[in-house]
Amino acid sequence: MRGVSDTHDPRLTKGVQDRSRDVQADWSKYKMQMNEIIQKDINNYNRMFKEKNLPAVNTETKEVIINN
């Protein structure tokens, strides 16, 4: 997509726009799965390690914004 927009005529074709929407929809699903893993599984893992007084996994995340 970037290759199409980095040309002398940066207008995006309908096909590129459609594909961009598809990719964003896919990312939305994966992002929800990622957040669930971070919020539930890793927090449970960290809690178990904390109970044993061991270091755990850092889950501080930064919000990533994809500019379209």
Order of alpha helices (4+ residues) and beta strands (2+ residues): alpha-alpha-alpha
